[in-house]
């Protein structure tokens, strides 16, 4: 049994209204989410709970997430 939201719900949550964010989030969801560890999936869920200005700060490297798992996921998103 899968924990957390369905893939359809996650896809919807990836749509942030800023093309660059949408592409980064949707790309990781499509290519890495299902193969990711449970810790990565939980970090992705936490990442999607962040407000858009916070996501922009993290994904455009203006700030670093305090949560080490989210920070590692941001690094992976930026490298992907």
C-alpha positions as CSV (number, residue, x, y, z in Angstrom):
1,X,0.0,0.0,0.0
2,X,1.4,3.4,-1.1
3,X,1.8,6.0,1.6
4,X,1.0,9.6,0.8
5,X,-0.9,11.2,-2.1
6,X,-1.6,9.5,-5.4
7,X,0.6,10.3,-8.4
8,X,-2.3,12.2,-10.0
9,X,-2.6,14.4,-6.9
10,X,1.2,14.9,-6.8
11,X,1.2,15.9,-10.5
12,X,-1.5,18.5,-9.7
13,X,0.6,19.8,-6.7
14,X,3.6,20.2,-9.1
15,X,1.7,22.8,-11.1
16,X,2.8,26.0,-9.4
17,X,2.0,28.6,-12.1
18,X,5.7,29.3,-12.8
19,X,6.9,27.3,-15.8
20,X,10.4,26.8,-14.4
21,X,9.1,25.3,-11.2
22,X,6.5,23.2,-12.9
23,X,9.1,21.7,-15.2
24,X,11.6,20.9,-12.4
25,X,9.0,19.3,-10.2
26,X,7.1,17.4,-12.8
27,X,10.3,16.1,-14.4
28,X,11.5,14.7,-11.0
29,X,8.1,13.2,-10.3
30,X,7.9,11.5,-13.7
31,X,11.5,10.1,-13.8
32,X,12.5,9.6,-10.1
33,X,9.6,9.5,-7.7
34,X,8.6,5.8,-8.1
35,X,12.2,4.6,-7.9
36,X,13.0,7.0,-5.0
37,X,13.5,5.9,-1.5
38,X,10.7,6.4,1.1
39,X,12.8,9.2,2.6
40,X,13.0,10.9,-0.9
41,X,9.3,10.6,-1.4
42,X,8.5,12.1,2.0
43,X,10.9,14.9,1.3
44,X,9.1,15.5,-2.0
45,X,5.8,15.7,-0.2
46,X,7.3,18.2,2.2
47,X,8.8,20.2,-0.6
48,X,5.3,20.4,-2.3
49,X,3.8,21.7,0.9
50,X,6.1,24.8,0.7
51,X,4.7,28.1,-0.5
52,X,5.7,29.2,-3.9
53,X,8.1,32.0,-2.7
54,X,9.9,29.5,-0.6
55,X,10.2,27.0,-3.5
56,X,11.6,29.8,-5.7
57,X,14.2,30.7,-3.1
58,X,15.2,27.0,-2.8
59,X,15.2,26.1,-6.5
60,X,16.9,29.3,-7.6
61,X,19.5,28.8,-4.9
62,X,18.7,32.0,-3.0
63,X,18.2,30.0,0.2
64,X,18.9,26.5,1.5
65,X,16.2,24.3,3.1
66,X,16.8,23.7,6.8
67,X,15.5,20.1,6.5
68,X,18.5,18.0,5.3
69,X,16.3,15.6,3.3
70,X,14.6,18.4,1.5
71,X,17.9,20.1,0.9
72,X,19.3,16.8,-0.7
73,X,16.2,16.6,-2.9
74,X,16.6,20.2,-4.0
75,X,20.2,19.4,-5.0
76,X,18.9,16.4,-7.0
77,X,16.2,18.5,-8.7
78,X,18.9,21.1,-9.6
79,X,21.2,18.4,-11.0
80,X,18.5,16.6,-12.9
